[in-house]
Amino acid sequence: MNPSSMPERQQLVPVGALELAVTQWGPLDGMPIIMLHGLRSYAQTFHGLAAALQPGWRVIAIDQRGRGQSDWDPLRRYDTLTYVADLEAVVAAMGLERFYLLGHSMGGANAIVYAARHPQRVLGLVIEDMGPGASASSAGSERIRRELAATPQQFANWSAARAFWRAMRPGVTDEAITSRVQHSLKQAADGSVVWRHDQLGIAEARVRIAPLDLWPHALAMPGPTLLVRGAESDFLSEATAVLMAQRCRNLAHVAVAGAGHYVHDDAPEIFLTAVRTFLEQQA
């Protein structure tokens, strides 16, 4: 299906004092798959993947707290266990029983912990470039902390905002840059361009809150699981991916040549094919 012609449905789901935005594509009676984005991303980053899974899949993507159209957390509770509690609340509110789960980076950590907690609900799991230790001690985690610290709070115009994202992500497609500009930024009343996500709160939490040890949760994942790593990733090491394949039950590991940490943006067609093939094998 052509992504530009695929209708989407949006709703706000109350989670405590916040409202989280949920975007859906595909038939309501289709096989559900929930998708969780990364640290500074948004639900629509999975628009192309949702289109590639049609017909038949009900794709449910969440703007995690502080991002996209979801509310910001005034207490800056931006940590794995809080995100997982949010996911539990969304699943309950939407009446979902069993589903597939996909997560990139931060969303991958959230998916791992959720699957370990709720093995009876998760039919299959796709983890994009995330694993134990990646958020704590990798070169990529240091790069992300530097990027957060160096990110301006506003831009003079849309051209400056686009130039910023292109400098940050030189390897991704023009379509991916356009998506980032459209969904991560907005125009302020004074004409400047500002972030949709809680840039200061997320940056502060990334420094203040120690990353969760994912090993106990990864070992408790029910499987089947597909781990997709960018072969050029500075975030998830090849050694960790191999160790996960050895230690975690029913986990397959795929490395995508030429892709870094943002596999679905760096090599979208290869990523789509890998995910679609895995899901078709399970469904």
N, C-alpha and C positions, 0 to 999 in steps of 0.2 A: 504494500500500500504506500502511496505517496504521502510522506509526512505532512505536507502542506494541506492535503485534503482530508485529514483525519480529525473528526470532531473531538473535543475534549470536554469533560464535565468537571466542574470545580465545586467544592463545598468546604465549609468551615466546620471543624469538629472541636467542641469544647473539651479541653484537658485541664482540669483544675481551673485556675483563674485565667488561663490563656485559651486562645483559639488557634488551632493549627489548620493550615490550608492543605487540602487533599485534591489532587488532580487524577482523573481517571480517563483511560482510553479503552476502546474495545467494548464488546457486549457485556451487559451486566450479568448474564448467565454463563459467561466464559470462565475458563480456569483462572483463578486469581493469582497474581504475582505482585507482591509489594516490593517497591524499589526505594532504596535509601541513599541519598546523595552524600557527597563529601563535605569537608569543613566549610568551604565558602561557596557551595553550590546551591542547587534548587531543584524542584521536582522536574521542570521541563528539560533538564539535561538528558533525561531518558526518552525524550519525544521520538527520536529516531529509532531507538530500540523498540518502543511500544508499537510503532508502525510496522517494524519488521516482524513482529510476533502476530500480526493479524493475518487471517481471521482466527478467532477462537480464544484469544487470551484477554482477560480483564486485567489491565495494568493499573496499579494503584501506586501513585508516587506521592510522597509526603514532603512538604516543605517543613523540615525539622525546625524546632523552635529557634527564633532569632533569624530565620532566613526566609527569602521569598515573600509570600503573602501571609506568612504566619506571624503571630505576635512575638515581640521581643520579651525576654525574661528580665524584669526589673532587678531580680536578685542575681542575675548572670549565672544561672545554674546550667552551664553548658558542659556536661560530662556524660560519659557513656551510660551510667545507670539511670540518669534522668531521661536520656533519649529513649532507653529501653522501656522505661515506665510510660513514656508518651506513646510508644508503639503499642504497648499493651492496651492503653486506653483507646487508641484509634481502632484497633482490632475489635475490642468489645463494642464500641459505639457503632461500628459498621456491621456487626453481627457475622464476622468472618469465622469460619470453623477451621478449615485446613487450606493451606495456600503455599506457594513457593515464595522465596525471599531472596532478594538480590541487594547487595550493598557495595558501594565504592568507598575506599579509604575509611574515613570516620564512620560512614554508613556501613561499611564492612564489619567494623568492630561492633557496632550496634546489632547487626544481623547475627554475628557469631554468638553474642551473649544471649540474645533473644532465643535463638535456636536451641542453645543449651538449656535454657529455662523451660522451654515449651516444645519438647521434641514431638509431642503428639500432634502439634499443629503444623509443623514445617514439613512439607512433602519433599522439598529439595532446596538446596542453598547454592547461590552463586556469590563468591567473594572476589571482588576486583581489587587487587594489589593492596592487600592488608593481611597482617599476621602478627603473631606475638613479637613484641619488642620493636616493631616498626615505628610506632609513635613516640617511643622513648629515646632511642639511641641511634637511629639511622641518619645518614647524610640528608635524606629527604626531610626528616623531621626538623633538622636544624635549618634547612632551606626554608621550610614553611614558617618557622618562627621568625626568621629574618624578613621574609616577605610581609608577614603581619605587622612587624615593627616599622617597616618602611612604607606601608601603604598609606597614601594621603586620605583624608576624610572627605574630600570633595575635589571636583575637577571643574575647570572653567567652562568646558563645553563637551559635547559628545565625542568630538574628534580626539580630545585629550584623554578621555576615558577609554576609548578604543585603543589608543596608542599604549596606554598603561597595560591593558590586558594582553596586547600583542607582545609587549616586552616581557611580561611575566610568563607567557605560554608560547614561545616562538615556534614550537613544533606542531601545534594543533591546527586544524583546518580553519579556513576563513569562516565557515558555517559555525564552528564551535565558538569562535571569538564573537560573532554576531549574537549568538545565543547568550553568552556571558554578559555582553553589554545590555541586551534587552531585558534579561531577567535578574541581574544582580544590581542594577543601577536604576535610578529614577531622577527626574528633574525637580529641583527644589523651587520654592516660590520666588527666590531671587534669581533664577535662571541657571544656577550652577547645577552640576550633576553629582548626586550623592548616592551612597550605598543603600540598597534595600535591606541588607543584612546588618546585624548589630556588630559592626566592625570592631569597635572598641571593646565591647563586652566579650566577644569571641576571642580576641587577642589576649585580653587580660586573663580569661579562663584557661587559655592554652598554656600560659606560663604558671598560673596559680595551682591548677589541678593536675596532679600526677596521673599519667596514663595508667589505665587498668591493666593488670597482668592478664593477658588473654589466654595463656596456655591452659589453665583449668577449664575454661569455657570451650576452647577449641577441641580439647580432648573429649568433651561431653557432647559435641555436636552429633546429631543423630545420623547425618548423611542421608542420601547421597549429596556430595558437595563438589562443586567445580571451583577451583582456585585459578583465577586468570591473573597472571603476573606480566607486567611489561618487561621484556627482556632487558631494556635499558633503564629500568626503574632505579632511582636512588633511594627508594622508600622501603620496599620489601625485597630483601636479599634473596638470591637464588638458594643459598644455604638454608634459610628459614623455610622457603617454599618446599624444598626437598624434604626437610625434616617434618613439616606438616603432612606431606603425602605419606611419609613413613609411619607417623604416629597417630594420625586422625583416621577414624573409621570411614571407609568408603569415600575417600577424597581423591579426586583426580586433579593433576596440576598441569596447566598449559602456560607456556611462555610465548608471548607475542613479539616476534621480531620487529625491531624498529620502534617499539612503543615504550614510553616511560611510565610514570605513575598514573597518568590519565589515559588509560588504555582505550576507553570508549570514545575519546576525542582524538587520540593519536592515530589509531588504526580502527576506525569505526566499522568497516565492513568485516574485518577479521573478527572483531569482538562480537558483532551481531551474529555471525555464523557460528562461533563457538558456543554462545549462549543458546541460540535457537536449537542447535544440534543436541546439546545437553538436555534441554527441556523436553524436546521431542522424544528423547530416549527414556525419559522418566514418565511422561504423561500417558 
